[in-house]
Amino acid sequence: MIIVDMMEDIREVVEYRFQSGEVSNEIYDRVFGDFNFEAAEIRKYGPWEGI
């Protein structure tokens, strides 16, 4: 159960960093590839949007 909780935390961090441009599409797809999420489907945010 602890591992599942840790994976959720990791997912949130990777997703946030991907959206802010800190993580590449390749890394994102490597982390989430088995969950049918693709980097191209995720909206990225920039500093101009207050994030």
C-alpha positions as CSV (number, residue, x, y, z in Angstrom):
1,M,0.0,0.0,0.0
2,I,2.9,2.4,0.7
3,I,4.2,1.9,-2.8
4,V,0.9,2.8,-4.3
5,D,0.8,6.0,-2.3
6,M,4.4,6.8,-3.4
7,M,3.5,6.3,-7.0
8,E,0.6,8.8,-6.7
9,D,3.1,11.4,-5.3
10,I,5.5,10.6,-8.1
11,R,2.8,10.9,-10.7
12,E,1.8,14.3,-9.4
13,V,5.3,15.7,-9.4
14,V,6.1,14.4,-12.9
15,E,2.8,15.7,-14.3
16,Y,3.4,19.1,-12.8
17,R,7.0,19.3,-14.1
18,F,5.9,18.1,-17.5
19,Q,3.2,20.8,-17.7
20,S,5.7,23.5,-16.7
21,G,8.3,22.3,-19.2
22,E,10.8,20.8,-16.9
23,V,10.3,17.2,-18.0
24,S,10.5,16.0,-21.7
25,N,7.9,14.1,-23.6
26,E,10.2,11.1,-23.6
27,I,10.4,11.0,-19.8
28,Y,6.7,11.6,-19.4
29,D,5.8,8.8,-21.8
30,R,8.3,6.5,-20.0
31,V,6.5,7.1,-16.7
32,F,2.9,7.0,-17.9
33,G,3.2,4.9,-21.1
34,D,1.6,1.9,-19.5
35,F,-1.4,4.0,-18.4
36,N,-2.4,5.0,-21.9
37,F,-1.5,8.7,-21.4
38,E,0.6,10.3,-24.0
39,A,2.6,13.5,-23.6
40,A,1.0,15.0,-26.7
41,E,-2.4,14.8,-24.9
42,I,-1.4,16.9,-21.9
43,R,-1.7,20.6,-21.8
44,K,1.5,22.5,-20.8
45,Y,1.4,25.7,-18.8
46,G,4.0,28.4,-18.8
47,P,5.0,31.3,-16.5
48,W,2.6,33.6,-18.4
49,E,-0.3,31.7,-16.9
50,G,0.7,32.3,-13.3
51,I,1.9,28.9,-12.5
